[in-house]
Amino acid sequence: MRTPSRLVLSAASIGLAIILWAVVAAWMRQPALLPGPVLVGDAFLAMLASGELGRAVAESLLRVLVGYAAGAVLGIATGIVLGRVRLFADSVGILFDFLKGIPPIALVPIVIIWLGIGEISKYVVIAYIVWIVVTISTTVGAREIPILRLRTGAFLGLGRIAVFYRIVLPSVVPYILIGLRNGIGFAFVALVSAELIAANSGIGQIIMSARFALQTDRMIVGLLVLGAIGATMQVAFDVAVARLPLVKRL
């Protein structure tokens, strides 16, 4: 959890960034290109009062949560199998290496053709990138289990299932958590990729429609809201993880 001193430093850095933003905007004198904090704040309040921003945040957040959950479950399972089953890693590993080189935005057009412009296509794009991120981290953890732990399990006569639950899984948990945390940021990357191209709602759609209307203040509101939600989710994740009994024992 963040200490009071870290919170003060974080608040100070945010305040400094806002001041620098205001100075640069005043120096440029071109609100159409870079509106100052006051103009962006006015746009934020107007969007909040109309309910537009609240609806967009709710829809985007739902897409992130559904896609993230699906990708995380698949990533943990895939990573453990890739890391512990040599035959699977040798046969399927090259396919995974191929897939992880494809950015989510490149998948959006073909996913739309396959699944349409509805919510399923957005869930798939988000789940895809989260699956990649979590799989990579989990695979590393599954491969890096100290041999001494495995030999100790064999010495104690533990069966495969017992070895998995008592040795493999606890050893991989720190790597899984790293992948899950990193996956939060990548989930928002995929969200924006999907919403900019194929969405009639959401924060990404607000940014895209504001671009066509040259409403830079609304675009910046969308960017700031995305950043704030992503940062909040990561802080909440850290707090939740710190309270897990299993993590305290690691």
TANORFEN-V863157 format. One record per residue. N is the residue number from 0. RES is the residue in one small letter. PHI is phi as a letter, one per 20 degrees, with the letter a starting at -180 (none if undefined). PSI is psi in whole degrees, -180 to 180 (none if undefined). D_CENTER is the distance of its C-alpha to the mean C-alpha in Angstrom with 2 decimals. Layout:
# TANORFEN-V863157
N_RES_PHI_PSI_D_CENTER / N_RES_PHI_PSI_D_CENTER
This chain:
# TANORFEN-V863157
0_m_none_155_19.75 / 1_r_f_135_20.54 / 2_t_e_161_24.28 / 3_p_g_-39_26.23 / 4_s_f_-39_26.83 / 5_r_f_-38_23.16 / 6_l_f_-40_22.68 / 7_v_f_-44_25.70 / 8_l_f_-40_24.52 / 9_s_f_-45_21.13 / 10_a_f_-39_23.13 / 11_a_f_-40_25.58 / 12_s_f_-38_23.11 / 13_i_f_-44_21.69 / 14_g_f_-41_25.33 / 15_l_f_-40_26.32 / 16_a_f_-40_23.66 / 17_i_f_-42_24.96 / 18_i_f_-45_28.51 / 19_l_f_-40_27.89 / 20_w_f_-46_26.31 / 21_a_f_-40_29.41 / 22_v_f_-46_31.77 / 23_v_f_-42_30.39 / 24_a_f_-41_30.41 / 25_a_f_-37_33.97 / 26_w_f_-38_35.07 / 27_m_f_-37_33.83 / 28_r_l_37_35.42 / 29_q_c_81_33.53 / 30_p_g_-26_31.46 / 31_a_f_-27_30.69 / 32_l_e_-45_28.77 / 33_l_b_90_27.47 / 34_p_f_148_28.20 / 35_g_f_173_28.54 / 36_p_g_-35_26.75 / 37_v_f_-46_29.54 / 38_l_f_-41_29.20 / 39_v_f_-38_25.45 / 40_g_f_-40_26.05 / 41_d_f_-42_28.70 / 42_a_f_-40_26.48 / 43_f_f_-46_23.81 / 44_l_f_-39_26.61 / 45_a_f_-43_28.07 / 46_m_f_-34_24.90 / 47_l_f_-42_24.37 / 48_a_f_-35_28.04 / 49_s_f_-14_28.09 / 50_g_n_-7_25.25 / 51_e_f_-45_23.43 / 52_l_f_-41_20.48 / 53_g_f_-43_20.24 / 54_r_f_-42_20.30 / 55_a_f_-43_17.66 / 56_v_f_-44_15.21 / 57_a_f_-44_16.14 / 58_e_f_-43_15.78 / 59_s_f_-41_12.38 / 60_l_f_-39_11.08 / 61_l_f_-43_12.91 / 62_r_f_-42_11.47 / 63_v_f_-46_7.83 / 64_l_f_-44_9.42 / 65_v_f_-50_11.73 / 66_g_f_-40_9.75 / 67_y_f_-46_7.26 / 68_a_f_-45_10.60 / 69_a_f_-46_12.44 / 70_g_f_-36_10.38 / 71_a_f_-45_10.30 / 72_v_f_-47_14.04 / 73_l_f_-38_14.94 / 74_g_f_-42_13.25 / 75_i_f_-46_15.15 / 76_a_f_-46_18.29 / 77_t_f_-42_18.22 / 78_g_f_-42_17.61 / 79_i_f_-42_20.46 / 80_v_f_-44_22.76 / 81_l_f_-36_22.17 / 82_g_e_-26_22.78 / 83_r_d_-21_25.79 / 84_v_d_104_27.56 / 85_r_f_-43_29.20 / 86_l_f_-42_30.49 / 87_f_f_-42_27.11 / 88_a_f_-41_25.60 / 89_d_f_-34_28.64 / 90_s_e_-37_28.68 / 91_v_d_-16_25.09 / 92_g_g_-39_23.43 / 93_i_f_-34_24.56 / 94_l_f_-40_23.03 / 95_f_f_-40_19.58 / 96_d_g_-35_20.17 / 97_f_f_-46_21.05 / 98_l_f_-37_18.03 / 99_k_f_-11_15.47 / 100_g_e_-3_17.35 / 101_i_e_115_16.65 / 102_p_f_152_13.97 / 103_p_f_-34_12.38 / 104_i_f_-27_14.57 / 105_a_f_-21_17.56 / 106_l_e_-22_17.06 / 107_v_g_-50_17.09 / 108_p_g_-45_20.92 / 109_i_f_-32_21.92 / 110_v_f_-36_19.63 / 111_i_f_-40_21.28 / 112_i_f_-41_24.63 / 113_w_f_-43_24.03 / 114_l_d_-5_22.42 / 115_g_n_-176_23.36 / 116_i_e_8_21.66 / 117_g_f_-165_20.80 / 118_e_f_-32_17.76 / 119_i_g_-41_17.78 / 120_s_f_-36_17.02 / 121_k_f_-41_13.81 / 122_y_g_-42_12.77 / 123_v_f_-44_13.82 / 124_v_f_-43_11.97 / 125_i_f_-45_8.49 / 126_a_f_-35_9.86 / 127_y_f_-52_11.26 / 128_i_f_-36_8.57 / 129_v_f_-41_6.88 / 130_w_g_-44_10.62 / 131_i_f_-50_11.40 / 132_v_f_-47_9.22 / 133_v_f_-38_10.36 / 134_t_f_-45_13.76 / 135_i_g_-50_14.40 / 136_s_f_-44_13.95 / 137_t_f_-39_15.85 / 138_t_f_-44_18.50 / 139_v_g_-45_19.26 / 140_g_f_-40_19.76 / 141_a_f_-29_21.93 / 142_r_e_-20_24.03 / 143_e_e_17_24.54 / 144_i_f_126_26.15 / 145_p_g_130_29.38 / 146_i_f_-28_32.35 / 147_l_f_-38_34.33 / 148_r_f_-42_32.24 / 149_l_f_-40_32.79 / 150_r_f_-36_36.46 / 151_t_f_-41_36.83 / 152_g_f_-41_35.53 / 153_a_f_-39_38.02 / 154_f_f_-36_40.74 / 155_l_e_-3_40.18 / 156_g_m_26_40.47 / 157_l_f_139_37.03 / 158_g_f_177_36.29 / 159_r_f_-42_33.23 / 160_i_f_-42_31.55 / 161_a_f_-40_32.41 / 162_v_f_-40_31.18 / 163_f_f_-49_27.79 / 164_y_f_-30_27.35 / 165_r_e_-18_29.14 / 166_i_c_-56_28.26 / 167_v_f_-55_25.54 / 168_l_f_-49_22.92 / 169_p_f_-33_23.43 / 170_s_f_-30_23.33 / 171_v_e_-21_20.01 / 172_v_g_-47_18.23 / 173_p_g_-38_17.36 / 174_y_f_-37_15.74 / 175_i_f_-43_13.84 / 176_l_f_-37_12.53 / 177_i_f_-45_11.54 / 178_g_f_-40_9.64 / 179_l_f_-40_7.95 / 180_r_f_-45_7.15 / 181_n_f_-32_6.05 / 182_g_f_-25_3.92 / 183_i_f_-49_1.98 / 184_g_f_-42_3.02 / 185_f_f_-29_3.79 / 186_a_f_-38_3.35 / 187_f_f_-32_5.13 / 188_v_f_-46_7.11 / 189_a_f_-38_8.18 / 190_l_g_-50_8.95 / 191_v_f_-39_11.13 / 192_s_g_-43_12.62 / 193_a_f_-43_13.75 / 194_e_f_-29_14.95 / 195_l_f_-31_16.80 / 196_i_e_-40_18.77 / 197_a_c_73_19.23 / 198_a_b_144_18.98 / 199_n_d_6_21.64 / 200_s_b_171_19.47 / 201_g_o_170_16.24 / 202_i_f_-40_15.18 / 203_g_f_-38_14.99 / 204_q_f_-36_18.45 / 205_i_f_-44_19.74 / 206_i_f_-44_18.87 / 207_m_f_-45_20.56 / 208_s_f_-35_23.58 / 209_a_f_-33_24.02 / 210_r_f_-46_24.14 / 211_f_f_-30_26.96 / 212_a_e_3_28.77 / 213_l_l_37_28.38 / 214_q_e_80_27.00 / 215_t_f_-33_25.16 / 216_d_f_-40_24.95 / 217_r_f_-35_22.97 / 218_m_f_-45_20.62 / 219_i_f_-36_20.02 / 220_v_g_-45_19.58 / 221_g_f_-43_16.75 / 222_l_f_-44_15.06 / 223_l_f_-39_15.76 / 224_v_f_-42_14.54 / 225_l_g_-47_11.10 / 226_g_f_-40_11.05 / 227_a_f_-42_12.67 / 228_i_f_-45_10.45 / 229_g_f_-44_7.27 / 230_a_f_-40_9.86 / 231_t_f_-41_11.46 / 232_m_f_-38_8.81 / 233_q_f_-40_8.54 / 234_v_f_-44_12.33 / 235_a_f_-38_12.83 / 236_f_f_-46_11.12 / 237_d_f_-43_13.45 / 238_v_f_-43_16.34 / 239_a_f_-42_16.02 / 240_v_f_-40_15.85 / 241_a_f_-21_18.80 / 242_r_e_-2_20.82 / 243_l_f_130_20.52 / 244_p_g_-39_24.04 / 245_l_f_-40_23.02 / 246_v_f_-38_21.06 / 247_k_f_-27_24.11 / 248_r_e_-13_26.31 / 249_l_f_none_24.51
